[in-house]
Amino acid sequence: MAAAARRGIAVTPAAAFVVGGAAAPRAVRFGLASPPADVLAGALDVLAEIAGGPPDDAPVS
């Protein structure tokens, strides 16, 4: 999530959507409805690049 935030992309951890005491999956959630198609395509390309790279758990500054 920090890597996406540093690139200007907001994602929400799955834990924010868990009900009750269930364990949250290792996942993120992001909205697709608001941005123009070209902005969305660019953001999805960045997320794919991040997902394909090594883990990056550095904090967002």
C-alpha positions in Angstrom: 0.0 0.0 0.0 2.8 2.4 0.7 4.3 1.9 -2.7 1.0 2.7 -4.3 0.5 5.8 -2.1 4.0 7.1 -3.0 2.9 6.9 -6.7 -0.4 8.8 -6.0 -2.7 5.8 -5.9 -5.0 5.3 -2.9 -5.8 1.7 -1.9 -7.6 0.4 1.2 -6.5 -2.7 3.1 -9.0 -5.5 3.2 -9.2 -5.3 7.0 -11.3 -2.1 6.5 -14.1 -4.3 5.0 -14.0 -7.3 7.3 -17.1 -7.8 9.4 -16.9 -9.3 12.9 -13.8 -11.2 14.0 -13.0 -12.8 10.6 -9.4 -12.7 9.4 -8.7 -10.2 6.6 -7.3 -11.6 3.4 -4.0 -10.2 2.2 -5.6 -7.9 -0.3 -6.4 -4.3 -1.1 -9.5 -2.6 -2.5 -9.6 0.3 -4.8 -12.4 2.2 -6.6 -12.6 2.0 -10.4 -15.6 4.2 -11.1 -14.4 7.8 -10.7 -11.2 8.3 -12.8 -11.2 8.9 -16.5 -10.3 5.8 -18.5 -6.8 6.9 -19.3 -6.0 7.7 -15.6 -7.5 4.4 -14.6 -5.4 2.5 -17.2 -2.2 4.3 -16.0 -3.0 3.5 -12.3 -3.7 -0.2 -13.1 -0.4 -0.4 -15.0 1.4 1.0 -11.9 -0.4 -1.4 -9.6 0.6 -4.3 -11.9 4.2 -3.1 -11.8 4.1 -2.9 -8.0 2.5 -6.3 -7.7 5.2 -7.9 -9.9 8.1 -6.4 -7.9 9.6 -7.2 -4.5 7.7 -6.3 -1.3 7.9 -2.7 -0.4 6.8 -2.0 3.2 8.4 1.4 3.6 6.1 3.9 5.3 4.4 6.6 3.3 6.1 9.9 4.0 
